Amino acid sequence: MPAPKQILEFVDTNADAFIKRLAEAVAIPSISGEIERRPDVVKMAHWLDAQLKKYGVETKLVPLGKHVMDGTELELPPAVLGKIGKDPKKKTVLIYGHYDVQPASKSDGWNTEPFELHVHPTNGQLIGRGSTDDKGPVLGWLNILQAHQEAQLELPVNLQFCFEGMEESGSEGLEDLIVKEAAPAGYFEGVDCVCISDNYWLNMRTPGLTYGLRGLAYFKLTVKGPARDLHSGSFGRMVHEPMTDLIALMSKLVDSQGNILVPGVQDLVSVCDDKERALYDSLDYSIQDVEDAVGASIALSSDKATVLMGRMREPSLSLHGIEGAFYGPGAKTVIPAKVSGKFSIRLVPPQTPDTVGDLVVKYVEEEFKKLGSKNTLEVENLHGGKPWVADHEHWNYEAAIRATEAVYGKKPDLFREGGSIPVTLVFAESLGKNVVLLPMGRGDDGAHSTNEKLDRSNYIEGTKLLGTYLYEIAAQA
């Protein structure tokens, strides 16, 4: 059952106003991983709360407690909860999204200011940090609320909202809230299904639905040596250097072909059989799609199924960066006194952050001993989340499939995704309800990367998709 004509027409007529709202959201640099930006994350929470209230949603900002970041104790950004509709005859859909974003600056290689939404003059791309991850999709729900309010139409379902400001930093504090509010008489009582729009099409041409996600285990290795930075001319080859030890350790984690070198990690994963492999062969995807998305011919294999399995059903280990090392113009010759390397492992069933974390800590500590260094090592398992796989034959997915067909005129690809949204599994297990990942953006949007964008057509048609999905849910009754 498609959305009413007046709703779809309202979305088209108000496209420019919706883009302006996205520009307002992008302009708030709500970077959860930077201490100095924490006030902006809180500002974004209040902005979103006001927007929801404007369209008739009963909201509340829920404190999530405190946490420590880089040695500083901070208040966690509040969760924004909301409800609209209390009709017992209607299904109740819980919507999740996040209002925090990854760090970004012009010096990273952006062609435009990352916190000023840039509308590309020829292709309509909406370029800015958070445009596709996840402010655009969150605002899609606001657009649908506004359309119903101004058309004086009741929503076809009851809606509940749960928006957080720490997704990009491990969703700290949210799991306890979800578990608490999923209990009898809790805030989420009566929820029939969950919808999350924090993912992307597999490619740039075919819409999709995601029924599985990899989990995450995120680590930090810190090597300390001298009491202060040293001059390499005065102390080079006289002392054990922390940077040398750290590079040696990080080189032992993964090889150039993506193989994880930590013993036991890969052994936890089952071997793919022919039937499962056929699922990956059937997806509308190619090696060219990989290379177009990354802008270089660097795929690990020329076999499509192998590459897709590497993204969806195999674990991966990626090195992310080094803190405390010299970075910038010039030729500084310092020996850093303390350096930290960060890396993560994307997990697949039956792996968990705990089982993999134990293997990593044991292995890294053993490898450090082999170096014979007098420096000290600290291994931290910073945060993580379990992998998740859902029943894609559930009526929640049937509604999403029909909505996609109604808006885009074609059936969506069904696939597991390589990214991690830890709260997905928390919602599924705590509520005991089906969760669907209904994407708005395309596979080349560049979430977490420079020049992150959301195509104008995906923002507008994606808003229609979210609205139509609600009507398809109502039809399931």
C-alpha positions as CSV (number, residue, x, y, z in Angstrom):
1,M,0.0,0.0,0.0
2,P,1.8,3.2,-1.2
3,A,1.7,6.4,0.8
4,P,-1.2,8.7,0.0
5,K,-0.7,10.9,-3.0
6,Q,-0.7,14.1,-1.0
7,I,2.2,12.9,1.2
8,L,4.3,12.0,-1.8
9,E,3.5,15.4,-3.5
10,F,4.3,17.2,-0.3
11,V,7.7,15.7,-0.2
12,D,8.4,16.7,-3.8
13,T,7.1,20.3,-3.3
14,N,9.1,20.8,-0.1
15,A,12.4,19.2,-1.2
16,D,14.3,22.5,-1.0
17,A,13.0,23.1,2.5
18,F,14.1,19.6,3.5
19,I,17.5,20.3,2.2
20,K,17.7,23.5,4.2
21,R,16.8,21.6,7.3
22,L,19.6,19.1,6.5
23,A,22.0,22.1,6.2
24,E,21.0,23.3,9.7
25,A,21.8,19.8,11.1
26,V,25.1,19.4,9.3
27,A,26.2,22.9,10.6
28,I,26.2,21.5,14.1
29,P,29.6,19.7,14.4
30,S,28.3,16.9,16.8
31,I,31.5,14.9,16.9
32,S,31.1,12.4,19.8
33,G,34.7,11.4,19.7
34,E,36.2,14.8,20.4
35,I,36.1,16.3,23.9
36,E,35.9,19.9,22.7
37,R,32.9,19.1,20.6
38,R,30.8,17.5,23.3
39,P,28.7,20.8,23.8
40,D,27.9,20.6,20.1
41,V,26.7,17.0,20.4
42,V,24.4,18.1,23.3
43,K,23.3,21.1,21.1
44,M,22.3,18.7,18.4
45,A,20.2,16.6,20.8
46,H,18.3,19.7,21.8
47,W,17.9,20.8,18.2
48,L,16.4,17.3,17.3
49,D,14.2,17.3,20.4
50,A,12.7,20.7,19.3
51,Q,12.1,19.4,15.8
52,L,10.3,16.4,17.0
53,K,8.1,18.4,19.3
54,K,7.3,20.8,16.5
55,Y,5.6,17.9,14.7
56,G,3.6,16.6,17.6
57,V,5.9,14.0,19.1
58,E,6.0,13.7,22.9
59,T,9.7,13.7,23.7
60,K,12.1,13.5,26.6
61,L,15.8,13.8,26.9
62,V,17.2,10.9,29.0
63,P,20.6,11.3,30.7
64,L,22.9,8.3,30.2
65,G,25.4,9.0,32.9
66,K,29.1,9.8,32.6
67,H,32.1,8.2,30.9
68,V,35.9,8.9,30.6
69,M,37.4,10.0,27.3
70,D,41.2,10.5,27.0
71,G,41.4,10.8,30.8
72,T,38.6,13.3,31.1
73,E,35.2,12.5,32.7
74,L,32.3,13.7,30.6
75,E,28.5,13.7,30.7
76,L,27.2,11.4,27.9
77,P,25.0,13.1,25.4
78,P,21.3,12.4,26.2
79,A,19.1,9.9,24.4
80,V,16.2,11.6,22.6
81,L,13.1,9.5,23.1
82,G,9.7,10.2,21.5
83,K,6.2,8.9,20.9
84,I,3.4,9.8,18.6
85,G,0.2,7.8,18.4
86,K,-1.4,5.6,20.9
87,D,-4.0,3.6,18.9
88,P,-4.1,0.0,20.1
89,K,-5.4,-1.1,16.8
90,K,-2.3,0.1,15.0
91,K,1.1,-1.5,14.9
92,T,3.9,0.4,16.8
93,V,7.2,0.9,15.0
94,L,10.3,1.9,16.9
95,I,12.7,4.2,14.9
96,Y,16.4,4.3,15.8
97,G,19.0,6.8,14.5
98,H,22.0,8.7,15.7
99,Y,22.8,12.4,15.7
100,D,26.5,12.3,16.3
101,V,29.1,12.2,13.5
102,Q,32.7,11.3,12.7
103,P,35.5,13.9,13.0
104,A,36.1,16.0,9.8
105,S,38.2,19.0,8.8
106,K,39.2,20.7,5.6
107,S,42.8,19.6,6.3
108,D,41.7,15.9,5.9
109,G,41.2,16.4,2.2
110,W,37.7,17.7,2.0
111,N,36.9,19.8,-1.1
112,T,34.4,21.9,0.9
113,E,33.9,22.8,4.5
114,P,32.6,19.6,6.1
115,F,30.2,21.3,8.4
116,E,28.6,23.5,5.7
117,L,26.2,21.6,3.5
118,H,27.4,22.0,-0.1
119,V,24.8,21.3,-2.9
120,H,26.8,20.3,-6.0
121,P,25.6,22.5,-8.9
122,T,25.4,19.7,-11.5
123,N,24.8,16.3,-9.9
124,G,22.7,17.5,-6.8
125,Q,24.9,15.7,-4.3
126,L,24.5,17.0,-0.7
127,I,28.0,17.1,0.6
128,G,28.7,17.5,4.3
129,R,29.7,15.5,7.4
130,G,26.6,13.5,8.6
131,S,24.6,14.0,5.4
132,T,24.2,10.3,4.9
133,D,25.5,9.0,8.3
134,D,23.1,9.6,9.9
135,K,21.5,13.0,9.8
136,G,19.9,12.7,6.4
137,P,18.0,9.5,7.3
138,V,17.0,10.9,10.7
139,L,15.6,14.0,9.1
140,G,13.8,11.8,6.6
141,W,11.5,10.8,9.5
142,L,11.0,14.5,10.4
143,N,10.1,15.2,6.8
144,I,7.4,12.5,7.0
145,L,6.1,13.8,10.3
146,Q,5.8,17.3,8.8
147,A,4.1,16.0,5.7
148,H,1.4,14.2,7.7
149,Q,0.9,17.2,10.0
150,E,0.5,19.7,7.2
151,A,-1.7,17.3,5.2
152,Q,-3.8,16.8,8.4
153,L,-3.5,13.0,8.0
154,E,-3.0,10.5,10.8
155,L,0.0,8.4,10.7
156,P,-0.8,4.8,9.7
157,V,1.1,3.4,12.7
158,N,2.1,4.5,16.2
159,L,5.7,5.6,16.2
160,Q,8.4,5.6,18.9
161,F,11.8,7.2,18.5
162,C,15.2,6.5,20.0
163,F,18.0,8.8,18.8
164,E,21.5,8.7,20.4
165,G,24.6,10.9,20.3
166,M,27.3,8.3,20.9
167,E,26.9,5.8,18.0
168,E,30.2,6.8,16.4
169,S,31.9,6.2,19.8
170,G,30.5,2.8,20.8
171,S,27.0,3.8,21.8
172,E,28.1,4.1,25.4
173,G,25.3,4.2,27.9
174,L,22.6,3.2,25.4
175,E,22.5,-0.5,26.0
176,D,21.5,-0.1,29.6
177,L,18.7,2.3,28.7
178,I,17.3,-0.1,26.0
179,V,17.4,-3.1,28.3
180,K,15.6,-1.1,31.0
181,E,13.0,0.4,28.8
182,A,12.3,-2.9,27.0
183,A,11.1,-4.4,30.3
184,P,7.4,-4.7,31.0
185,A,5.9,-1.2,31.6
186,G,9.1,0.3,30.1
187,Y,9.1,3.1,27.5
188,F,9.3,0.7,24.6
189,E,6.4,-1.5,25.8
190,G,4.1,-2.3,22.9
191,V,6.7,-2.1,20.1
192,D,6.0,-4.5,17.3
193,C,9.1,-4.0,15.1
194,V,12.1,-1.8,14.7
195,C,13.4,0.2,11.7
196,I,16.9,1.6,11.4
197,S,18.1,3.7,8.5
198,D,21.9,3.9,9.1
199,N,23.1,1.8,6.2
200,Y,23.5,2.1,2.4
201,W,22.7,0.4,-0.9
202,L,25.2,-2.2,-2.0
203,N,25.9,-0.2,-5.1
204,M,24.8,3.0,-6.8
205,R,21.8,1.8,-8.8
206,T,19.9,-0.9,-6.9
207,P,18.1,-0.2,-3.6
208,G,18.7,-2.8,-0.9
209,L,17.7,-4.1,2.6
210,T,20.2,-5.2,5.2
211,Y,19.5,-8.3,7.4
212,G,22.9,-8.7,8.9
213,L,25.8,-6.7,10.3
214,R,29.3,-7.4,11.4
215,G,30.2,-6.7,15.0
216,L,33.1,-4.7,16.2
217,A,36.1,-5.0,18.6
218,Y,38.2,-1.8,18.9
219,F,41.7,-1.8,20.3
220,K,44.3,0.7,21.4
221,L,48.0,-0.3,21.9
222,T,50.1,2.2,23.8
223,V,53.9,1.9,24.1
224,K,55.8,4.1,26.6
225,G,59.5,4.6,27.0
226,P,61.4,7.8,27.9
227,A,60.0,10.4,30.2
228,R,59.8,12.9,27.4
229,D,60.3,13.2,23.6
230,L,64.0,12.8,22.6
231,H,66.3,14.1,19.9
232,S,67.1,11.3,17.4
233,G,70.6,12.7,16.9
234,S,71.4,12.5,20.5
235,F,69.6,9.3,21.5
236,G,69.0,7.3,18.3
237,R,70.3,3.7,18.7
238,M,71.0,4.4,22.3
239,V,67.5,3.6,23.7
240,H,64.4,1.4,22.9
241,E,62.1,3.6,20.8
242,P,58.3,3.3,21.4
243,M,57.5,4.0,17.7
244,T,59.7,1.2,16.6
245,D,58.0,-1.3,18.9
246,L,54.5,-0.1,18.0
247,I,55.1,-0.5,14.3
248,A,56.5,-4.0,14.8
249,L,53.4,-5.0,16.8
250,M,50.9,-3.5,14.3
251,S,52.7,-5.2,11.4
252,K,51.9,-8.6,13.0
253,L,48.1,-8.1,13.1
254,V,47.1,-8.3,9.4
255,D,48.9,-8.9,6.1
256,S,48.6,-7.0,2.8
257,Q,46.0,-9.5,1.6
258,G,43.7,-8.8,4.5
259,N,44.4,-12.1,6.3
260,I,44.1,-11.7,10.1
261,L,47.3,-12.9,11.7
262,V,46.0,-13.2,15.3
263,P,45.8,-17.0,16.0
264,G,42.3,-18.4,16.5
265,V,40.3,-15.4,15.2
266,Q,39.5,-16.9,11.8
267,D,39.1,-20.4,13.2
268,L,35.9,-19.3,14.9
269,V,34.1,-18.7,11.6
270,S,32.4,-21.5,9.6
271,V,33.4,-22.3,6.0
272,C,31.0,-21.1,3.3
273,D,29.2,-23.8,1.4
274,D,28.1,-23.7,-2.3
275,K,24.5,-22.8,-1.4
276,E,25.5,-19.8,0.6
277,R,28.1,-18.7,-2.0
278,A,25.3,-18.7,-4.6
279,L,23.6,-15.9,-2.6
280,Y,26.6,-13.7,-3.0
281,D,26.9,-14.5,-6.7
282,S,23.2,-13.4,-7.2
283,L,23.7,-9.9,-5.8
284,D,23.8,-6.9,-8.2
285,Y,27.4,-6.1,-7.6
286,S,30.7,-6.2,-9.4
287,I,34.4,-5.7,-8.9
288,Q,34.0,-2.4,-10.8
289,D,31.5,-1.3,-8.1
290,V,34.2,-1.7,-5.5
291,E,36.8,0.2,-7.6
292,D,34.4,2.9,-8.5
293,A,33.5,3.4,-4.8
294,V,37.1,3.6,-3.6
295,G,38.5,5.4,-6.7
296,A,41.2,2.9,-7.4
297,S,41.7,-0.6,-8.8
298,I,42.7,-2.2,-5.5
299,A,40.1,-5.0,-4.9
300,L,41.7,-7.9,-3.1
301,S,40.2,-10.4,-5.6
302,S,38.8,-10.5,-9.1
303,D,36.0,-12.8,-7.9
304,K,32.8,-11.0,-6.9
305,A,31.6,-13.5,-4.4
306,T,35.0,-13.6,-2.6
307,V,35.0,-9.8,-2.3
308,L,31.4,-9.7,-1.0
309,M,32.0,-12.4,1.5
310,G,35.1,-10.4,2.7
311,R,32.7,-7.6,3.4
312,M,29.7,-9.5,4.8
313,R,30.5,-12.9,6.3
314,E,34.2,-12.8,7.0
315,P,36.0,-10.9,9.8
316,S,38.4,-8.1,8.9
317,L,41.1,-6.2,10.7
318,S,41.9,-2.6,9.8
319,L,44.7,-0.3,11.2
320,H,43.3,3.2,11.8
321,G,46.1,5.4,13.0
322,I,48.9,6.3,15.5
323,E,48.6,9.0,18.2
324,G,51.7,10.8,19.6
325,A,53.7,10.5,16.4
326,F,55.0,13.5,14.4
327,Y,52.5,14.6,11.7
328,G,52.7,17.7,9.7
329,P,55.0,19.8,7.4
330,G,58.7,19.9,7.8
331,A,61.2,17.2,8.9
332,K,61.0,16.9,12.7
333,T,63.5,14.4,14.0
334,V,61.9,13.6,17.3
335,I,61.7,10.2,19.1
336,P,58.2,10.1,20.6
337,A,58.1,9.2,24.3
338,K,54.7,7.6,24.0
339,V,52.7,6.4,21.0
340,S,49.3,4.7,20.6
341,G,48.1,2.6,17.7
342,K,44.4,2.0,17.0
343,F,42.9,-0.9,15.1
344,S,39.6,-2.7,15.0
345,I,38.3,-6.1,14.0
346,R,34.9,-6.5,12.3
347,L,33.2,-9.6,13.7
348,V,30.9,-12.2,12.3
349,P,28.9,-14.9,14.0
350,P,29.8,-16.6,16.3
351,Q,32.5,-14.2,17.2
352,T,32.0,-11.8,20.1
353,P,34.1,-8.8,21.3
354,D,35.0,-10.8,24.4
355,T,36.2,-14.0,22.7
356,V,38.1,-12.1,20.1
357,G,39.4,-9.6,22.6
358,D,41.0,-12.3,24.7
359,L,42.8,-13.7,21.7
360,V,44.1,-10.3,20.6
361,V,45.4,-9.3,24.1
362,K,47.1,-12.6,24.6
363,Y,48.7,-12.5,21.1
364,V,49.9,-8.9,21.3
365,E,51.4,-9.3,24.7
366,E,53.3,-12.4,23.6
367,E,54.6,-10.7,20.5
368,F,55.7,-7.7,22.6
369,K,57.8,-10.0,24.8
370,K,59.5,-11.4,21.7
371,L,60.8,-7.9,20.9
372,G,63.0,-7.8,24.0
373,S,62.2,-4.2,24.6
374,K,62.5,-2.3,27.9
375,N,59.5,-0.1,26.9
376,T,56.1,-0.8,28.4
377,L,52.9,-1.9,26.6
378,E,49.3,-1.3,27.5
379,V,46.6,-3.1,25.5
380,E,43.0,-1.7,25.7
381,N,39.8,-3.2,24.4
382,L,38.0,0.1,24.0
383,H,34.6,-0.9,22.9
384,G,32.7,-3.4,20.8
385,G,29.5,-4.9,19.6
386,K,28.2,-8.3,18.6
387,P,27.3,-9.2,15.0
388,W,23.7,-9.6,14.1
389,V,21.6,-11.5,11.6
390,A,17.8,-11.2,11.2
391,D,14.9,-13.2,9.7
392,H,14.5,-11.5,6.3
393,E,11.2,-13.4,5.6
394,H,9.5,-11.6,8.5
395,W,6.5,-9.3,7.8
396,N,8.7,-6.3,8.7
397,Y,11.0,-7.1,5.8
398,E,8.0,-7.8,3.5
399,A,6.7,-4.3,4.2
400,A,10.2,-2.8,3.5
401,I,10.4,-4.8,0.2
402,R,7.0,-3.6,-1.0
403,A,7.8,0.0,0.0
404,T,11.0,-0.2,-2.0
405,E,9.2,-1.6,-5.0
406,A,6.6,1.1,-4.8
407,V,9.1,4.0,-4.7
408,Y,11.9,2.7,-6.9
409,G,10.1,0.3,-9.2
410,K,12.3,-2.7,-8.4
411,K,12.9,-5.3,-5.8
412,P,15.7,-4.5,-3.4
413,D,18.8,-6.6,-2.9
414,L,18.9,-8.5,0.4
415,F,22.3,-8.6,1.9
416,R,24.4,-8.6,5.0
417,E,26.5,-5.5,5.6
418,G,30.1,-5.1,6.6
419,G,29.6,-2.2,9.1
420,S,28.6,-2.3,12.7
421,I,25.6,-0.9,14.5
422,P,25.9,-2.6,17.9
423,V,22.5,-1.4,19.2
424,T,20.8,-3.4,16.4
425,L,21.4,-6.7,18.3
426,V,20.5,-5.0,21.6
427,F,17.1,-4.0,20.2
428,A,16.5,-7.4,18.7
429,E,17.5,-9.3,21.9
430,S,16.0,-6.9,24.5
431,L,12.6,-6.4,22.7
432,G,12.4,-9.9,21.1
433,K,11.3,-8.1,17.9
434,N,12.4,-8.1,14.3
435,V,14.7,-5.3,13.2
436,V,15.0,-4.1,9.6
437,L,17.8,-1.9,8.2
438,L,16.2,0.3,5.5
439,P,18.8,2.4,3.8
440,M,18.4,5.8,2.3
441,G,21.9,6.4,0.8
442,R,24.0,4.8,-1.9
443,G,27.1,2.7,-1.7
444,D,29.4,5.5,-2.8
445,D,28.2,8.0,-0.1
446,G,31.6,7.9,1.7
447,A,30.3,7.7,5.3
448,H,33.3,8.3,7.7
449,S,35.4,9.5,4.7
450,T,36.2,12.8,3.1
451,N,33.5,14.5,1.0
452,E,30.7,12.5,2.6
453,K,27.6,13.0,0.5
454,L,23.9,12.1,0.1
455,D,22.4,12.3,-3.4
456,R,19.5,14.7,-3.6
457,S,17.4,12.0,-5.2
458,N,18.2,9.5,-2.4
459,Y,17.2,12.1,0.2
460,I,13.9,12.9,-1.4
461,E,13.0,9.5,-2.7
462,G,14.4,8.0,0.5
463,T,12.0,10.2,2.5
464,K,9.1,8.8,0.4
465,L,10.5,5.3,1.1
466,L,10.3,5.8,4.9
467,G,6.8,7.1,4.6
468,T,5.6,4.3,2.3
469,Y,7.2,1.7,4.6
470,L,4.9,2.9,7.4
471,Y,1.8,2.3,5.2
472,E,3.1,-1.1,4.2
473,I,3.5,-1.9,7.9
474,A,-0.1,-0.9,8.5
475,A,-1.2,-3.1,5.6
476,Q,0.3,-6.1,7.4
477,A,-2.3,-5.8,10.1
